[in-house]
Amino acid sequence: MIIIKLGGSVISDKTVPYSFNREVLENIAEELSRFYPEESFILVHGGGSFGHPNARKYRIREGLTGDVERKRIGFSKTHQAMLKLNDLIIQVFLEKRLPAYSVSSSSMFLIENGHVVYGDVEVLRKLFENGFIPILFGDTAIALDKGIDILSGDQIVSYLAKMLKPSKVIFMMDVDGIYDRNPKEKDAKLIEELNAEEIRHLLKSPESAGIDVTGGIGNKLREALKIAKHSEVYFINGKVRGNLSRAIRGEKVGTRLRF
């Protein structure tokens, strides 16, 4: 079984609210269809331009504080926006004759201090054992410490990898992998392989690596440190046709974690 994380920047344009990169999703679905049903998959997608606007507007990460009634409304609106994005993705997969099945993350997980403390994965296990492709998503979630919070797709992937021990975890991003500095810089170089010590160095020395350790890449690397104890981990450009197939086959592509 392989877990694939569809980054929000792959499936949407984060600068355009409620945008959807349908052509990219069609390419991804077509590539998966070459390996299904011999290989089983679980997909987790990010919020992209659907979840983030409401999450920011209603300050969901602050929990149930201040105007609690407004927070509850915002919590529900954020979840509904994610359901709309999830439905768009599901429809593309169904059109490609892939039995994608929506699984609401907020109904599965409890979090505390920003981490998953409980998740019921047995339904997921039975879904992929019976030939379905479960598709989860970053979502709002009940938090034991502050009432409500945001559960990221990367956190979901990390928890699922620990519980289900997939053969591979593939992070699909809008860049070719992990770089030694900001990939927008002219002399940035792609790091083709990373080990645990090198990841820790990058996270401790962001000024030398050009990595925003408080942002998405830093969070992915932290979760990848946990995931790589159980599975192969790849970081690839999800917008480039063929990259996903190469990662599934274990070929050289993007950045691979070696532990």
Beta strands, then each sheet from edge to edge (+ up, - down):
strand 1: 2-6
strand 2: 41-45
strand 3: 100-102
strand 4: 109-112
strand 5: 115-119
strand 6: 133-137
strand 7: 139-143
strand 8: 147-151
strand 9: 168-173
strand 10: 178-179
strand 11: 190-191
strand 12: 193-194
strand 13: 232-237
strand 14: 255-257
sheet 1: 3+ 6+ 2+ 1+ 9+ 13+ 14- 12-
sheet 2: 5+ 4- 7- 8+
sheet 3: 10+ 11-
end
